Amino acid sequence: MPGPILEVSDDLVLRTVERDDAAFLQRLFTDPYARLGLHAGGHKSEAQVEEFVEEEVEDESNAAYLACVDEDDAPYDHPDDEETTPVAFVFASHVDRDRPGLVLWVPEEHRGEGHGAAAVDLALKGLFRTYDAHTVGAEVLDGDDYTRAAFETVGFTDEGRGREVWFAEGEYQDAVEYGLLREEWEGR
């Protein structure tokens, strides 16, 4: 169950990731495209995902968010499962550096609802408000059109390509490097 609200938009709220969210996040590690940004080569058990939450999500050099659709009466702090629905996960690594890296994962059943770009936009709002990041990067595998479109929608620019650098779906695939400067995001 997600934690307190960090950021709010018209349709989504960003909430903290809690250890209880490991079962939801376990699905991320079954998605070969989403695993790229986390440098995870394969799936993980729920216990391994709990360890990921403890070691990576709770590490102060990273920031993680669950984008949720809340019911009207959902509380600010810890809602029950029937009061909020997680629709996306955004992970920012190395927020203590000049260029954090973003990972976006939207479960298949919530794709096409506009949550990906909205979640990235809210995460950027929080990152740029909280951390002294000059630019933010993201890496997306060829073939992951949904994630590519989400990053491009909020203003990320294609900055280059690593050829056949990640093995997914039975073959080596290219990874496209994206970047967004703080001033570009603020000037939209």
Buried (B, 14 or more C-beta within 10 A) or exposed (E): BBBBBBBEEEBBBBBBBBBBBBEBBBBBBEBBBBBBBBEBEEBBEEEBBBBBBEEBBBBEEBBBBBBBBBEEEBEEEBBEEEBBBBBBBBBBBBBBEEBBBBBBBBBEEBBEEBBBBBBBBBBBBBBBEEBEBEBBBBBBBBBBEBBBEBBBBBBBEEEEEEEEEBEBEEEEBBBBBBBBBBEBBEEE
